[in-house]
Amino acid sequence: MKRFPLIALLFYFSAFYDGILGVLFLVRPLALFSHYGVTPPNHLGYVQFPALLLILFAVMFLRIAMNPAKNRNLIPYGIGLKVSYAGTVFWYWFTQGVPGMWKPFAAIDTVMAVLFVVAYIRIGRA
């Protein structure tokens, strides 16, 4: 962490952010959908499986944060996660519409994806 403190901080934040979202969507999905006025899917497994994946990615981001240079090879997977989510939301947002609940997450993930790319490049140059 000492060598790349800002990059480590970015990935600690990402671990916290995705971990909290994952836990919330795992244990309280109906409350979240109700709060935002979104109709939940017909089976909670459609929400809980991605929630578990977010928790797994949070663990990965924690590993990156603990040693960014050593775990640089994991950063493209984080970029892939963020681009996949944001790209899906933006596609539907602009083509068919998407509930407002998902839009802030897409914006945050877009910023994170850009920062992950910057981090990946900076670690590679060092």
C-alpha positions in Angstrom: 0.0 0.0 0.0 2.9 2.4 0.7 3.9 2.5 -2.9 0.5 3.4 -4.3 -1.5 4.9 -1.5 -4.1 6.6 -3.6 -4.6 3.5 -5.7 -5.0 1.5 -2.6 -7.5 4.0 -1.2 -9.5 3.7 -4.5 -9.7 -0.1 -4.2 -10.5 0.0 -0.5 -13.4 2.3 -1.4 -14.5 0.0 -4.1 -14.4 -3.0 -1.8 -16.6 -1.1 0.7 -19.0 0.2 -2.0 -19.5 -3.1 -3.7 -19.5 -5.1 -0.5 -22.2 -2.9 1.1 -24.3 -3.0 -2.1 -23.9 -6.8 -2.3 -24.9 -7.3 1.3 -27.9 -5.0 1.0 -29.2 -6.7 -2.2 -28.6 -10.1 -0.6 -30.4 -9.6 2.7 -32.8 -6.7 2.0 -33.7 -6.7 -1.7 -37.4 -6.2 -1.2 -36.9 -3.2 1.0 -34.6 -1.6 -1.6 -37.1 -2.2 -4.4 -39.9 -0.9 -2.3 -38.0 2.3 -1.3 -37.3 3.1 -5.0 -40.8 2.0 -6.2 -39.3 -0.7 -8.4 -41.2 -3.9 -9.1 -39.0 -6.8 -7.9 -38.3 -9.7 -10.2 -40.5 -12.8 -9.9 -37.7 -14.7 -7.9 -35.2 -13.2 -5.5 -32.5 -15.4 -6.9 -32.2 -13.0 -9.8 -31.1 -10.4 -7.4 -29.3 -12.4 -4.8 -26.9 -14.2 -7.2 -25.5 -10.8 -8.5 -25.4 -9.6 -4.9 -23.1 -12.5 -4.1 -21.0 -11.7 -7.1 -20.6 -8.1 -5.8 -19.4 -9.5 -2.5 -16.9 -11.7 -4.3 -15.6 -8.7 -6.3 -15.4 -6.7 -3.0 -13.1 -9.3 -1.7 -11.0 -9.0 -4.9 -10.9 -5.2 -4.6 -9.7 -5.6 -1.0 -6.9 -7.9 -2.2 -5.9 -5.3 -4.8 -6.0 -2.5 -2.2 -3.7 -4.4 0.1 -1.0 -4.7 -2.6 -1.8 -2.9 -5.8 1.4 -3.8 -7.6 1.3 -7.5 -6.8 -2.4 -7.8 -7.6 -2.4 -5.6 -10.7 -3.4 -8.6 -12.8 -6.9 -8.5 -11.1 -7.7 -4.9 -12.0 -8.9 -5.8 -15.6 -11.6 -8.0 -13.9 -12.8 -5.0 -11.9 -12.8 -2.9 -15.1 -14.9 -5.6 -16.7 -17.4 -5.6 -13.9 -17.8 -1.8 -13.9 -18.0 -1.6 -17.7 -20.5 -4.5 -17.9 -22.8 -3.0 -15.4 -22.6 0.6 -16.5 -22.8 -0.4 -20.2 -25.9 -2.5 -19.6 -27.7 0.2 -17.6 -26.8 3.0 -20.1 -27.9 0.8 -23.1 -31.3 0.3 -21.6 -31.5 3.8 -20.2 -31.1 5.2 -23.7 -33.0 2.6 -25.7 -35.9 1.4 -23.6 -35.7 3.2 -20.2 -34.6 1.9 -16.9 -35.8 2.6 -13.3 -34.0 5.6 -11.7 -32.7 3.3 -9.0 -30.0 1.9 -11.3 -28.8 5.1 -12.8 -26.6 6.4 -9.9 -24.8 3.1 -9.7 -24.1 3.2 -13.4 -22.6 6.7 -13.1 -20.5 5.7 -10.1 -19.3 2.5 -11.9 -18.4 4.5 -15.0 -16.1 6.8 -12.9 -14.7 3.8 -11.1 -13.9 2.0 -14.4 -12.0 5.1 -15.6 -10.1 5.3 -12.4 -9.3 1.6 -12.5 -7.9 2.0 -16.0 -5.7 4.9 -14.8 -4.6 2.8 -11.8 -3.7 -0.1 -14.0 -1.6 2.1 -16.3 0.2 3.9 -13.5 1.1 0.7 -11.7 2.3 -0.7 -15.0 4.6 2.3 -15.6 6.1 2.2 -12.1 
